[in-house]
Amino acid sequence: MERRIDQLIGSTSSGVWPPSYGRRMSDELVDNYEDVTVYGLEDEAEAQMLALQKECTFIWSNKEGWPVGVIMSYVFRDGKFWLTASSQRARMSAVKRDPRVCIVVTSTGTDMGSNRTVTYKGECTLHDDRETKDWFYHELAYAIRSDDDEAAELFKKFLDSPRRLVMEVTPTQRIGYDGRKMGKATRDWMAAQKAGEKTAHPEGDS
């Protein structure tokens, strides 16, 4: 499901994605996968996935216009994605040239299981101020090393390098998908076919 995001209001602590734009699957049975927009991801599942997941695919355009992506750790706060990389990375000069980026998050690897995902179009802003670095490094370190305070503090120390920048991605559009719905639709279709066959050929009918 694709929809414009006109307003982003978030929770600093919970990472909740606030706008209510989940599209529920129609009760009408489908017999093909031409239109998967009916399998949109619900708001509650999206918020849970963003809070549980720690990695995303970050995608940008290089000088030749080719899309390039890498896996990056993130935290989701105030309706925005926050990431970091050193300023000499190619992606950093790329977003300075063209701030339009894409982020893909999947439920794979979380307690939610697999087959749920959201793609976000957005714009990336780079930050080099001390205040932003302080809160973000702390948040990221403890998100990645949540089970070990000593490791988190060491990770935070290593993050704080001279050329590192903080990346703020503000989503402008999203496409959500819940594969569980497609699986259920397929099972419902198969059950309806079997029920139809039994109705057309009742037991004992020759």
N, C-alpha and C positions, 0 to 999 in steps of 0.2 A: 504494500500500500504506500502511495506517495502523496505527500501533502505539504503545503507551505507551512512554515512555522512563523507566525506573526509576532508572537511574544514569548520570551523565555524567562520564566520565573522559577528559581530553583531553591533547594535546601542545601545550605553549606555543609551540614553534617551527614545527611542521609543519602545525598545524591539522587533524590527522587526526581523523576522527569514529570513535570506538572501538567502540560496540556493534555486534555482528554480528546484524543483523536483516534483511538482504537476502533477498528471496523470489525464488527462481528460477522461471522460467516453466515450467509443466507441459508435458510432451511431447504432451499431448492437443491435437489440432487444434481451433481455435475457428472459428466461422463468423459471428460478429458481435462488436460492440464493447460489449455490455451490461456486462460485468465486466472493467474494465481493471486490477483489482488484480493480475492475473497478470503485468502488465508493470512490476513494481516495480523501482526503481533499486538496483543492487548497492552494497554497502558501499564497495568500492574506487573505483567511479566517483563515488560521492557525495563521498568524501574528496578526490578529485582536483578535482572541480568546485568545492568550497568553497575549496580552496587557489588555484585559478586565477582564479575570478571575483572581482571587486572591488565589484560593485554588487548590491543586492537591492531588493525591494519591501517597504517597511515599512508595516504596516497597523495602525490603531488604531480605536477607537470614539469619536465625538464626543459632545457632551452630549445630542444627540437620539437617540443610539444607532446612527447611520449609520456604516458602515465607510468609512474614508478611508485612502488610501495614497499614498506618495511613493517615488521612487527615491532610495536613499541608499547611500553608500559604507560598507563595513564591513571589519573583520578578524575572523577566526574563531580564537579561542584558548581552550584549556581547555574545549572542548565548548560554548562560548558565543559569541554574536555581540556584537560591540562596535561601537557607532556613536556619533555625536555631533551635537548641534544646539544652538542658542542657547536659553536658558531661556524667551524670550518667544514661541517657536514654539508654535502651538496643540497640536501633538502632545505637547509636554512637560507642559503642564497636564493633557492628557487621560490620560497614563499615570500621573500622580500620582493622578488620580481613579479610574482603572481600569487596573491594570498588565497586563491580559491583551491581548496583541498577537499579530501574525502576521508571519512573514517568508517571502518567496518568493524562491528562488534558481533561476536557469536557466543552462544551459550556453551559451546563445546569446552570441556574442561572444568565446568562449574557443576554444582550440585543439581542444576536444572537439567542436566543432560545435554544432548545435541539437538540439531535441527531447528534452532531458532536464531534469527539474526536480524540486525538492523544496519542499514547503510545511511550515513549522514553526509550531505553536502554542507560545506561550511567555509568560513573565512578564518585564516590564521593570523594572529597578532603575536609578535615576539616581544618579550619583556626581559629587561636587564637590571631592574631595580632591586635593591636589597630586600625590601618588604615582601615583594612577590616571591623572591627566591626562598626566603626564610620559611614562609608558611607552606609553600609547595614542596620543597625538599623534605620537610618534616612529614607532610601528608603522604607523599609518594613512598618514602622510606618505610613508614609504618604500615602502609598498604601492602607493600611487597614482602616485608619481614615482620608481619603481624604477630608471629609466634615467638619472636626473639628480640627483646629490646636492645640487647647489646649489638646484635647484627644490624638492627635498624639504625642505631646511632652511627655505626661505622659506615653504613651505606650512605647515610645523610652527609657524612664528612667527605666521602669520596665524590658525591654529586657536586659539592660546592667547589667547582674548579673555575679558573679565571675566564675561560672562553665559553662557558656553558650559558645557554639562554633558556628561558621558559616559554613554552608555546601554548597559547590560548586559542582554542578552536571554538568558534560560535556557530552552532548548527543553523542552517537556513532552510533545510529541506531534509526529509527522511523517507526511507523505504523500509518497511518492516515485513517480516515473513515468519510464520509459525508453521513449520512442517508437520507438527502434530495434527493440525486441522486438515491438512491435505491427506494425511494417513487415515483420519477418521472419515473424511468424505469418501475415500476409496472403499473403506470397509462398509460404509452405509450403502454405497452403490452396489457392491457385491451382494450384500444382504437383500437389497431390493430386487436384484436380478434373480436370486434364488427363490425369493417369495413369489415372484412373477411366474417362474417356471412351475412351481408347485400349484399355483392357481390355474395355469393353463393345462397342466397335466396332473390332475388329482390322482391320488393312489387308487389303483383298481380300474382306472379309466383305460380302455383299450381303443 
